[in-house]
């Protein structure tokens, strides 16, 4: 299976509106890509690579910094690796 979540559903822990201690991960920022009003941050946790979309000022000067991020699992999906079909839609 493949875990899927959109960049806009990954948050920096300090900015996450619900302030939960679950679904957190510490990851190293490899790339920051300013896009005007927002910045895409590309992370690795050593074995996975993923990206988050954050407000521009939050993403500035973040390369090679460890950051704690939060996944909004209400928006995540689990896909079948061979068929790309959605196996589980985690909306709750």
Order of alpha helices (4+ residues) and beta strands (2+ residues): beta-beta-beta-beta-beta-alpha-beta-beta-beta
